[in-house]
Structures are given as C-alpha cells and as structure tokens.
C-alpha cells in the first residue's frame, strides 16, 4: 500500500505542531498533554486498519501457496488504475482526519 512513509510524515508534522503550541504557550496544553493528544484513539484505530490491510496484501503476495500469489499477481496486473488509487488513498483519509483534528484542537485555520 505504501502508506508507511506518508503516515510517518503526518505523525511528525502533528507531533511537532502540538509540541510547538505547548512550548510557545499558544494554548493551555502542556508538553505531556500535547503528547497525549497526539496519541489519540482515533489515530490508533485508523492506523490499525491500514496496518491490517497492508499485512493482508503482504501475506497474499508472499504466501507459500501458489493460488494466493497467483491471485495477487493477477489482481495487480489487471486492476483498474482507479481502484488502485482508491485503495492507496484510503490510508490518506486517516491522515487528513488526524491533521484536521490537530488544527481544530490548536485553533489553527482549518483547510
């Protein structure tokens, strides 16, 4: 799925933004609270969904059984590009929600 780097960049941005706001005192948050807000249930739930999908695809592609490997190869070869893009963007939705929640919490301009 290729979402690992995307999620890491988003995590770094959100963590840095929350910590900066706490250190500058632009909100009532302490550093500890900023880190707790960063590690929220919504993000963990969304991350677990992406991780499970990636694990499922990896297991199919690297299976010792020929049938799942064959199916995975055929799916990748003949899948419409729109379906592939939709699947890749499904992980990006969780990143968008995560950044939106951070901007709302820090009372930043919401895009």
Backbone as CSV, one residue per row, in Angstrom:
resi,resn,N_x,N_y,N_z,CA_x,CA_y,CA_z,C_x,C_y,C_z
1,UNK,0.810,-1.185,0.000,0.000,0.000,0.000,0.856,1.252,0.000
2,UNK,2.040,1.221,0.574,2.921,2.374,0.527,2.542,3.493,1.477
3,UNK,1.837,3.184,2.538,1.367,4.237,3.434,2.325,4.528,4.592
4,UNK,3.333,3.720,4.790,4.231,3.896,5.930,4.914,5.256,5.971
5,UNK,5.501,5.666,4.871,6.195,6.962,4.828,5.198,8.110,4.962
6,UNK,4.066,7.984,4.302,3.034,9.015,4.379,2.562,9.206,5.817
7,UNK,2.323,8.105,6.518,1.871,8.176,7.902,2.959,8.739,8.814
8,UNK,4.205,8.374,8.565,5.317,8.874,9.382,5.478,10.385,9.232
9,UNK,5.352,10.881,8.019,5.458,12.330,7.787,4.309,13.058,8.492
10,UNK,3.108,12.525,8.371,1.957,13.137,9.036,2.119,13.107,10.546
11,UNK,2.557,11.984,11.077,2.785,11.875,12.527,3.800,12.903,13.000
12,UNK,4.886,13.047,12.265,5.912,14.021,12.628,5.376,15.443,12.602
13,UNK,4.591,15.776,11.579,4.008,17.113,11.468,3.070,17.409,12.632
14,UNK,2.183,16.462,12.927,1.212,16.673,14.004,1.905,16.738,15.361
15,UNK,2.845,15.841,15.612,3.562,15.859,16.895,4.325,17.166,17.062
16,UNK,5.023,17.597,16.027,5.793,18.842,16.103,4.879,20.046,16.303
17,UNK,3.755,20.082,15.609,2.812,21.200,15.746,2.232,21.268,17.148
18,UNK,1.846,20.111,17.692,1.286,20.089,19.048,2.338,20.472,20.087
19,UNK,3.552,19.960,19.932,4.622,20.300,20.878,4.988,21.780,20.794
20,UNK,5.059,22.316,19.596,5.379,23.732,19.421,4.322,24.611,20.086
21,UNK,3.056,24.274,19.904,1.980,25.048,20.528,2.077,24.979,22.046
22,UNK,2.419,23.809,22.583,2.548,23.666,24.036,3.741,24.456,24.556
23,UNK,4.864,24.401,23.844,6.066,25.115,24.294,5.910,26.629,24.176
24,UNK,5.237,27.088,23.134,5.017,28.533,22.961,3.922,29.051,23.886
25,UNK,3.102,28.154,24.393,2.005,28.564,25.250,0.847,29.163,24.486
26,UNK,0.697,28.800,23.200,-0.397,29.346,22.398,-1.737,28.692,22.729
27,UNK,-1.697,27.625,23.486,-2.926,27.025,24.003,-2.648,26.608,25.455
28,UNK,-3.620,26.052,26.107,-3.475,25.702,27.525,-2.836,24.333,27.726
29,UNK,-2.248,23.774,26.700,-1.697,22.430,26.748,-0.260,22.421,27.279
30,UNK,0.041,21.394,28.058,1.418,21.162,28.492,2.055,20.202,27.498
31,UNK,3.351,19.998,27.625,4.038,19.054,26.732,3.442,17.657,26.902
32,UNK,3.197,17.269,28.142,2.618,15.945,28.393,1.245,15.809,27.736
33,UNK,0.423,16.859,27.873,-0.909,16.818,27.269,-0.827,16.822,25.747
34,UNK,0.137,17.558,25.204,0.315,17.584,23.747,0.649,16.189,23.222
35,UNK,1.493,15.469,23.948,1.847,14.108,23.526,0.665,13.154,23.685
36,UNK,-0.120,13.341,24.751,-1.313,12.504,24.927,-2.344,12.779,23.834
37,UNK,-2.502,14.050,23.463,-3.429,14.398,22.381,-2.963,13.832,21.048
38,UNK,-1.658,13.798,20.856,-1.085,13.240,19.623,-1.399,11.749,19.518
39,UNK,-1.299,11.052,20.627,-1.510,9.600,20.653,-2.975,9.305,20.974
40,UNK,-3.864,9.661,20.064,-5.302,9.544,20.324,-5.859,8.219,19.806
41,UNK,-7.026,7.869,20.315,-7.681,6.610,19.934,-8.042,6.575,18.453
42,UNK,-8.493,7.719,17.915,-8.864,7.772,16.501,-7.675,7.401,15.620
43,UNK,-6.509,7.965,15.912,-5.325,7.687,15.099,-4.925,6.216,15.206
44,UNK,-4.947,5.690,16.406,-4.593,4.271,16.576,-5.553,3.367,15.798
45,UNK,-6.851,3.683,15.862,-7.841,2.878,15.151,-7.583,2.930,13.647
46,UNK,-7.382,4.133,13.114,-7.136,4.294,11.677,-5.824,3.608,11.264
47,UNK,-4.780,3.755,12.085,-3.503,3.113,11.779,-3.645,1.601,11.752
48,UNK,-4.390,1.063,12.697,-4.572,-0.391,12.743,-5.285,-0.904,11.502
49,UNK,-6.227,-0.134,10.976,-6.917,-0.531,9.743,-5.922,-0.598,8.583
50,UNK,-5.088,0.435,8.450,-4.094,0.472,7.371,-3.087,-0.669,7.541
51,UNK,-2.649,-0.914,8.769,-1.681,-1.981,9.037,-2.271,-3.343,8.687
52,UNK,-3.527,-3.578,9.052,-4.166,-4.861,8.746,-4.281,-5.079,7.241
53,UNK,-4.647,-4.015,6.508,-4.733,-4.140,5.049,-3.364,-4.457,4.456
54,UNK,-2.350,-3.743,4.898,-1.004,-3.966,4.367,-0.523,-5.379,4.684
55,UNK,-0.811,-5.841,5.884,-0.411,-7.200,6.274,-1.128,-8.233,5.417
56,UNK,-2.418,-8.000,5.160,-3.202,-8.929,4.333,-2.606,-9.010,2.924
57,UNK,-2.329,-7.850,2.321,-1.752,-7.840,0.973,-0.366,-8.481,0.961
58,UNK,0.414,-8.216,1.984,1.744,-8.821,2.076,1.681,-10.328,2.206
59,UNK,0.744,-10.806,3.015,0.580,-12.258,3.177,0.152,-12.916,1.876
60,UNK,-0.721,-12.249,1.134,-1.129,-12.809,-0.163,0.041,-12.852,-1.129
61,UNK,0.817,-11.804,-1.175,1.920,-11.719,-2.139,3.063,-12.664,-1.794
62,UNK,3.244,-12.947,-0.502,4.378,-13.774,-0.085,3.955,-15.149,0.420
63,UNK,2.760,-15.556,0.094,2.251,-16.834,0.561,3.049,-18.000,-0.038
64,UNK,3.146,-19.071,0.715,3.821,-20.275,0.205,2.906,-21.045,-0.746
65,UNK,1.626,-20.741,-0.675,0.664,-21.364,-1.565,0.658,-20.604,-2.894
66,UNK,0.580,-21.311,-3.973,0.631,-20.680,-5.289,-0.640,-19.893,-5.616
67,UNK,-1.780,-20.372,-5.129,-3.037,-19.732,-5.503,-3.143,-18.282,-5.023
68,UNK,-2.897,-17.974,-3.721,-2.957,-16.559,-3.313,-1.940,-15.689,-4.053
69,UNK,-0.751,-16.224,-4.301,0.262,-15.460,-5.050,-0.226,-15.169,-6.466
70,UNK,-0.791,-16.181,-7.103,-1.324,-16.006,-8.455,-2.436,-14.957,-8.457
71,UNK,-3.345,-15.069,-7.502,-4.455,-14.103,-7.419,-3.941,-12.690,-7.208
72,UNK,-2.957,-12.544,-6.348,-2.405,-11.212,-6.071,-1.744,-10.637,-7.329
73,UNK,-0.984,-11.477,-8.038,-0.328,-11.009,-9.263,-1.355,-10.598,-10.318
74,UNK,-2.393,-11.403,-10.467,-3.421,-11.083,-11.461,-4.190,-9.822,-11.063
75,UNK,-4.464,-9.694,-9.774,-5.176,-8.517,-9.310,-4.348,-7.256,-9.584
76,UNK,-3.066,-7.317,-9.291,-2.196,-6.158,-9.538,-2.064,-5.864,-11.033
77,UNK,-2.020,-6.911,-11.825,-1.835,-6.732,-13.258,-3.083,-6.171,-13.938
78,UNK,-4.262,-6.644,-13.525,-5.486,-6.292,-14.233,-6.412,-5.337,-13.467
79,UNK,-6.009,-4.918,-12.310,-6.836,-3.999,-11.525,-6.937,-2.658,-12.241
80,UNK,-8.129,-2.084,-12.320,-8.235,-0.762,-12.942,-7.444,0.263,-12.112
81,UNK,-6.765,1.186,-12.761,-5.980,2.182,-12.027,-6.807,2.951,-10.992
82,UNK,-8.069,3.204,-11.293,-8.919,3.936,-10.352,-9.088,3.159,-9.041
83,UNK,-9.168,1.835,-9.138,-9.300,1.001,-7.941,-8.014,1.040,-7.113
84,UNK,-6.888,1.016,-7.786,-5.601,1.082,-7.103,-5.438,2.423,-6.381
85,UNK,-5.775,3.503,-7.057,-5.663,4.839,-6.448,-6.611,4.965,-5.258
86,UNK,-7.826,4.454,-5.398,-8.790,4.496,-4.289,-8.251,3.756,-3.075
87,UNK,-7.660,2.603,-3.304,-7.098,1.813,-2.196,-5.936,2.542,-1.533
88,UNK,-5.091,3.160,-2.338,-3.951,3.900,-1.789,-4.421,5.121,-1.004
89,UNK,-5.455,5.783,-1.487,-5.949,6.992,-0.828,-6.736,6.688,0.442
90,UNK,-7.146,5.450,0.643,-7.910,5.121,1.848,-7.079,5.371,3.100
91,UNK,-5.782,5.131,3.046,-4.914,5.436,4.177,-4.714,6.920,4.359
92,UNK,-4.793,7.669,3.268,-4.615,9.113,3.340,-5.787,9.789,4.044
93,UNK,-6.970,9.191,4.013,-8.122,9.757,4.703,-7.861,9.853,6.198
94,UNK,-7.212,8.820,6.754,-6.926,8.867,8.190,-5.927,9.977,8.496
95,UNK,-4.968,10.211,7.598,-4.017,11.307,7.798,-4.736,12.651,7.769
96,UNK,-5.666,12.795,6.840,-6.406,14.053,6.713,-7.233,14.312,7.975
97,UNK,-7.901,13.277,8.492,-8.686,13.422,9.722,-7.788,13.799,10.901
98,UNK,-6.617,13.167,10.968,-5.673,13.395,12.062,-5.186,14.846,12.063
99,UNK,-4.813,15.358,10.910,-4.340,16.742,10.803,-5.494,17.711,11.075
100,UNK,-6.677,17.403,10.579,-7.838,18.263,10.804,-8.148,18.363,12.302
101,UNK,-8.108,17.229,13.013,-8.362,17.228,14.460,-7.317,18.057,15.195
102,UNK,-6.049,17.956,14.782,-4.990,18.735,15.411,-5.214,20.223,15.182
103,UNK,-5.542,20.607,13.965,-5.781,22.024,13.653,-6.973,22.561,14.449
104,UNK,-8.006,21.762,14.594,-9.177,22.166,15.364,-8.821,22.335,16.840
105,UNK,-8.080,21.369,17.386,-7.661,21.443,18.793,-6.787,22.657,19.066
106,UNK,-5.893,22.956,18.138,-4.959,24.081,18.328,-5.545,25.393,17.832
107,UNK,-6.771,25.347,17.359,-7.487,26.518,16.860,-6.712,27.199,15.726
108,UNK,-6.151,26.366,14.853,-5.481,26.861,13.655,-6.502,26.925,12.538
109,UNK,-6.142,27.598,11.471,-7.029,27.668,10.319,-7.218,26.275,9.750
110,UNK,-8.465,25.846,9.673,-8.782,24.507,9.157,-8.913,24.595,7.655
111,UNK,-8.148,23.723,6.944,-8.171,23.728,5.478,-9.341,22.937,4.969
